[in-house]
Amino acid sequence: MHHDVTTTRVLMGRLRRGDDLLAALTTLCRDEGVTLGRVTALGAVECACVGFYDQQARTYSYLTFDRPLEILALVGNISLRDGAPAVHAHITLGEEDGRALGGHLAPGTRVFACEFTLDVLAGPALTRGYDEETGLPLWPAG
């Protein structure tokens, strides 16, 4: 199932050094009234926390990297969860030797420098709810 959506505006900006990356993006969406959208970002972090979903156990495990890393790519979407804007993003981070690591963006990723693009979309509301088959908070299936 899919929904037709339209881009209504595009927000571009920079987050502040020391911001929690996920919290700052979520606050931006709340403050701007964004309930449906797409986000990308690049820059660098002072430290990071990423998650990996164990499909069998139906739980996330988290890795913390307490060192500077480059944001090679951040891609995510914005929809509703429990009546509020929720950012779901994955991040790829680069080590100084060129190796990449990443996962589900989690709280605890601290911005060094970050430029973002947020596409605000209009279309049918997408609300996350518990999915029995996966154990994840997903959009409704068609």
FENRACOR-V283061 format. One record per helix or strand of 3 or more residues. SS is the DSSP state (~ for helix, > for strand). FROM is the first residue (numbers start at 1). TO is the last residue. If there is no record, write none. Layout:
ss->SS from->FROM to->TO
ss->SS from->FROM to->TO
This chain:
ss->> from->6 to->15
ss->~ from->21 to->32
ss->> from->37 to->54
ss->> from->59 to->65
ss->> from->69 to->81
ss->> from->84 to->94
ss->> from->100 to->105
ss->> from->110 to->122
ss->> from->127 to->130
